Amino acid sequence: MNGMKKIILASKSPRRKELLEKCGIAFACMPMDIDESLNEGETLEDKIRLLSRRKAQACLDTHPEAVVIGSDTIVTLDEKILGKPKNREDAKRMLRELSGRTHRVITGLAVISSRRCYTDVSVSEVTFAPLSEKEIEDYAASGECDDKAGAYAVQGLGGKFITRISGDYYAIMGLPLHLVYEQIKQLDSY
C-alpha cells in the first residue's frame, strides 16, 4: 500500500482509532461535528449507513485529496435505538432492558474519496445473560457505560455479561475491520 493518498478517520472514538491501528495503516483522526439526527421512513440499517457517509463526506469536503473513513454504531432492542446513556441512571435502565435478551448492533461504514464511494453496514446480534440488580449497579458505577451506545463495551468489563455473539466482533466495537481493510487494499488499484 505504497504511494496511497492520505487516509483520515472521521471519528473521535478511541476504539475506532485503536482498531484501525490494528490494520497497520497510517492515518490521521479528524472528528467531524455533524447533525447526527436520523431520517424517518428508512430502515435502521439505511439510517446508520447514511450517517456514516455524512461524517465521511463532511471530512472529505475539507480534505478533498484524502480517503476518508466514516463509521457509526447503534444498539437496538426491538427496533428501538439505545443510544449513549444520559447519566448512570439511564445506563442502568438500558442494562435492565438488555438483561437476558438478544439485541442488534448496527455499524455503518463509508470509505470515500473524490473518485470513489463505498458504503456498507454490518449487523450483529449480541445476547446478554440475565443480570442481577447488583451487577447492573456495579457495572454502571464502573463508569465504563458512559459514552457507549447501549451502555456497555463488548471489549471491556461488559464482555463478561455476553453469552453469545453472532456477527462481526470488531463492528460491535465500532469499526468493521475486515471491510475497512478490503476497501483500503482496493484503493491501491486506482
N, C-alpha and C positions, 0 to 999 in steps of 0.2 A: 504494500500500500504506500508506495513512494510517490512523491510529487502530487499528492492529493491536496485538494482545497482545504482551507481551514474548516474545522468542524466545531460547531457550537452546540452545547446542550442548553436549551432554553428552559432552565429549571434552577431552583434554589435548593432542591431536595438533596440532602447529603447521601441518601440511599441511592438515588439515581446516579449521582456522581461516582459513588463507590462502585456501583455495578458497571458503569461504562469504563471505569479504570480497569476492570477485570478483562476487558477485550484487548487491552494493550494499545488503545488508540489515543493519540494526542488530541486533546480538545480543550476548549475554554467553556466556562459556565457563564451564562448571561441570563438571569431570570427576567421574565417579561411580566409586566403588570398589565393584565388584560381583564376585560369583562369575562368572568367565568360563569355567567348565567347560562343555563342550558335551554335550548329551543324546545318549545312544546310540540307535540304531534310527531315526534320522531322516537325511534327505539332508543333505549339507553345506550346500546352499542353505537348507534349513529351519533348520538349526542356527545359521547366521550371521544369518538374519533374526530369529530368536528372541533371540539375544544382543544385537542392535541394539535390539530392543524392550525388553529388560530394562534396558539402560543408560538409555534414554529414560524408562521408567516409574519408575526409581529417582529420577530428577531431578524428574519430574512429581509424585511423592509428596511432595516437599519444597517444590515450587513449583506448586501446582495451578492458579494463574492464568495460567501460561505455556504457550507452544507449545514443545515440546522436540524437538530433532533428535538422534537416536542413530544411530551408524554403527559398523560394524566390518568389517575386511577380513582375509581369509585367502588364503594362497597354497597351492595344492595341486598335487601332481605324482603322477599315478597314484592319485588319491583319497587320498593321504597328505598331511596338513597339514604345511607347512613354516612353523613359527611364527617368532618373533623368535629370532635366534641367542643362545645362552647366552654365547658368547665368540667370539673371532676364529677359532678352530679350527672351531667349529660353523658359522660363516659360510662358511668355505672349503669345508666338506663340502657345504653347501647349494648353493653356486655350482657345485661339481663335478657335482652331481645335475642342476642346471638347464642346464648346458653342452650346447649343440647340441639342446636339446629344447623342446617346447611344453608349457607349464603353464597352469593356470587361476588366475585371481584372482577371488575371490567377495567382493563387498561388499554387506553388508546395510544397509538404511536403514529407520528408523522416524521418522515425523513425527507426534507425538501431542499431544493437548490433553485437557482434561476432557470435551470434546464430540466428539472425532474421533480416529481412529487409522488411520494409513496405514503399511503396511509393504511393502517390496519388496526385491528382490535383483537385482544386476547381475553377470553372469558374463562375463568377458573371457578371451581366450586371448592369451598372450604367448610369443613364440618367441625363444630366445636363440641367438646364434651359438655355435659351438664356442669354448671359452675355453682358452687356454694356462694352464699352471700359474703362469707369471709374471703373467698378467693377473689370475688369482684371488688370488695373493699380494698384488699391488699394490692391488687393489680392497679387499680385506679390511683391509689396512694403512691405507687412507684413512680408515677409521672410519665411512664412510657406511653400511656394512652394519649397524652397531649399531642396535638398536631398530627394525628394519624387518622386516616379515613377508617371508619368503623371502630375506632378507639382501641386498636391493637396493632402490634408489629409481629408479623409472622416470623421474622428473623431474630426476635428478641425474647423477652420473658413470655410474651403472648403465645409463643410457639408451643409451650407445654400444655395449652388447652386444646390444641388442634389434633383431632383424631384421624382426619382424612383430608387429602388434597387431591383434586382432580384438575389437572391443568398445569400451567407454567408457574413454577415457584418464583422465578425472578419477576414475572409480570405481577404477581401478588405483591412483591416488594416494591414495585413501581416502574419497572422497565423490562419489557420482553427482550432479553439479552440476545437470544439467537436471531430474532427478527432484525434487530438493530445491526448485528454483525453481518448478516447476509446482505442487508442494504448497503452498508459501508463498503463491503467487498465489491459490490456491483458498481460503485462509483469509480473504481479504477478503470472500468471499461469504457468510460466516455471521455 
